[in-house]
Amino acid sequence: MAKKFPELQEHQARIQQALETAKPEMVAQGKALLSANCEQYIEAQGFDAEKLLGMIVAKHQADETISYKELYEACHRSNGKWGKEIGMSAARFCTGAASIWGWANGHPGVNDAVVNGQTKKRGDGAATMDYLKD
């Protein structure tokens, strides 16, 4: 069961209202900036952004899932071992960035494809991104 965040729903309503009244070119410019910022953030966490985003989008489009661990091991540049705390938090934060990137690039809800490896459920970090699905 997904967590509900009333303040995020209010925030979403304000964003939706702003998007509806904004000029299309301003919305496009904003989405391009969000997209670039998310890619830079993912790279700064030590991940190959293009590879990570590509894997998440492909899994989402195929209605399949990928675990945080798989993402970390396939896309992190350190080639180090999966460290539960560090690896999980890094992958979760990057999944959040991927969700925003997906919204900006016409792939809303891509973070649904990323799950906890043991439970096959979305992690706590993903719930905060639910408002970007629509």
Secondary structure by P-SEA (a helix, b strand, c coil): cbbbbaaaaaaaaaaaaaaaaccaaaaaaaaaaaaaaaaaaaaaaccaaaaaaaaaaaaaaacccccaaaaaaacccccccccaaaaaaaaaaaaaaaaaaaaacccccccccccccccccccccccccccccc
